Amino acid sequence: MEFEEIICPNCGSTLMAEDLRKNLRCSVCKVNFHQNRYVGFLEYLMMNGYVQELDFFDKTVYGDEINHTSETEEELRDETNPNEYEENRNKIKYMERTEDLKEITTDEEEFRKWEGIDEDWQEFNRKNNEKED
């Protein structure tokens, strides 16, 4: 005795598992379930064992989701398409260009001549405070 009913997603009528195994159509409304619109229903039938043979590479059902390019083709695509290469090259030129910020850099030797560079910072602060007082 089977308690679980299968309901047609189109018309809501009860479907028999034996009929679905023979033909993926509703016996009442005659809708063909082998369409992209009923992907969820087909996956449910496969998951519960009602339908055994369903081609997951069928373009009528999974047409938008199938990736027909391999990983190496995907990697080579950027190098083989000159339009994309030119576009990326221009972006790289733009990113490499640095603006002159008119920053003045000092030489390290100037710091070495400065008195107090080797002193402890607390002693240096004390000297500055004494000079200010």
Phi, psi and omega per residue, in radians:
M1 nan 2.237 -3.074
E2 -1.824 2.170 -3.096
F3 -1.638 -0.468 -3.048
E4 -1.472 2.210 3.124
E5 -1.772 2.574 3.042
I6 -1.857 2.216 -3.071
I7 -1.947 2.378 3.122
C8 -1.140 2.213 3.137
P9 -1.257 -0.212 -3.123
N10 -1.608 -0.909 -3.050
C11 -1.943 -0.243 3.102
G12 1.501 0.113 3.128
S13 -1.413 2.777 -3.134
T14 -1.342 2.344 -3.141
L15 -1.906 2.547 3.090
M16 -1.638 2.386 -3.116
A17 -1.085 -0.634 3.141
E18 -1.114 -0.689 3.125
D19 -1.156 -0.665 3.137
L20 -1.197 -0.593 3.107
R21 -1.128 -0.606 -3.139
K22 -1.347 -0.803 -3.024
N23 -2.587 2.302 -3.137
L24 -1.466 1.071 3.113
R25 -2.377 2.650 3.044
C26 -1.385 2.359 -3.129
S27 -1.309 -0.332 -3.111
V28 -1.626 -1.008 -3.057
C29 -1.668 -0.077 3.061
K30 1.086 0.416 3.127
V31 -1.348 2.456 3.105
N32 -1.524 2.115 -3.117
F33 -1.412 -0.091 -3.108
H34 -1.495 1.055 -3.137
Q35 -2.402 2.791 3.130
N36 -1.076 -0.502 -3.119
R37 -1.115 -0.522 -3.066
Y38 -1.880 0.521 -3.124
V39 -1.040 -0.792 3.141
G40 -1.068 -0.715 3.117
F41 -1.159 -0.732 3.110
L42 -1.112 -0.708 3.107
E43 -1.151 -0.634 3.069
Y44 -1.093 -0.781 3.132
L45 -1.092 -0.706 3.115
M46 -1.169 -0.766 -3.080
M47 -1.110 -0.620 -3.118
N48 -1.641 0.056 3.028
G49 1.433 0.243 3.115
Y50 -1.319 -0.616 3.136
V51 -2.120 2.289 -3.080
Q52 -1.697 -0.723 -3.026
E53 -1.936 1.824 3.076
L54 -2.354 2.170 -3.088
D55 -1.430 1.972 -3.130
F56 -1.405 -0.064 3.076
F57 -1.836 0.250 3.123
D58 -1.314 2.172 -3.073
K59 -1.216 -0.423 3.138
T60 -1.231 -0.516 -3.135
V61 -1.668 -0.905 -3.053
Y62 -1.949 0.626 -3.046
G63 -1.031 -0.735 -3.076
D64 -1.391 -0.409 -3.014
E65 -1.641 -0.222 -3.082
I66 -1.398 2.248 3.075
N67 -1.728 1.966 -3.053
H68 -1.586 -0.024 3.137
T69 -1.757 2.495 3.105
S70 -1.452 3.031 -3.114
E71 -1.165 -0.672 -3.137
T72 -1.189 -0.657 3.071
E73 -1.106 -0.673 3.126
E74 -1.141 -0.705 3.130
E75 -1.202 -0.665 -3.101
L76 -1.373 -0.281 -3.054
R77 -1.013 -0.751 -3.117
D78 -1.125 -0.623 -3.099
E79 -1.400 -0.492 -3.059
T80 -1.579 -0.268 3.139
N81 -1.680 1.831 -3.057
P82 -1.131 -0.504 3.134
N83 -1.136 -0.734 3.106
E84 -1.208 -0.614 -3.140
Y85 -1.129 -0.801 3.141
E86 -1.070 -0.733 -3.130
E87 -1.107 -0.774 3.138
N88 -1.160 -0.630 -3.134
R89 -1.100 -0.693 3.122
N90 -1.165 -0.648 3.105
K91 -1.134 -0.699 -3.130
I92 -1.152 -0.718 3.095
K93 -1.033 -0.739 -3.138
Y94 -1.112 -0.698 -3.105
M95 -1.281 -0.548 -3.108
E96 -1.333 -0.390 -3.111
R97 -1.205 2.179 3.123
T98 -1.987 2.455 3.131
E99 -1.484 2.521 3.069
D100 -1.378 2.013 -3.077
L101 -1.590 0.118 3.133
K102 0.971 0.650 3.100
E103 -1.449 2.459 3.127
I104 -1.776 2.115 3.112
T105 -1.767 2.456 -3.131
T106 -1.819 2.636 -3.126
D107 -1.394 2.560 -3.106
E108 -1.157 -0.474 -3.134
E109 -1.131 -0.550 3.094
E110 -1.095 -0.660 3.118
F111 -1.209 -0.608 -3.131
R112 -1.158 -0.569 3.129
K113 -1.271 -0.429 -3.064
W114 -1.187 2.260 -3.111
E115 -1.287 2.488 3.100
G116 1.691 0.029 -3.108
I117 -1.209 -0.573 -3.124
D118 -1.603 -0.088 -3.121
E119 -1.344 2.828 3.021
D120 -1.205 2.436 -3.060
W121 -1.123 -0.522 3.125
Q122 -1.238 -0.683 3.093
E123 -1.130 -0.715 3.136
F124 -1.076 -0.732 3.121
N125 -1.140 -0.643 3.109
R126 -1.118 -0.730 3.123
K127 -1.084 -0.760 3.137
N128 -1.118 -0.684 3.119
N129 -1.158 -0.653 3.129
E130 -1.179 -0.669 3.135
K131 -1.151 -0.638 -3.125
E132 -1.249 -0.557 -3.114
D133 -1.356 nan nan
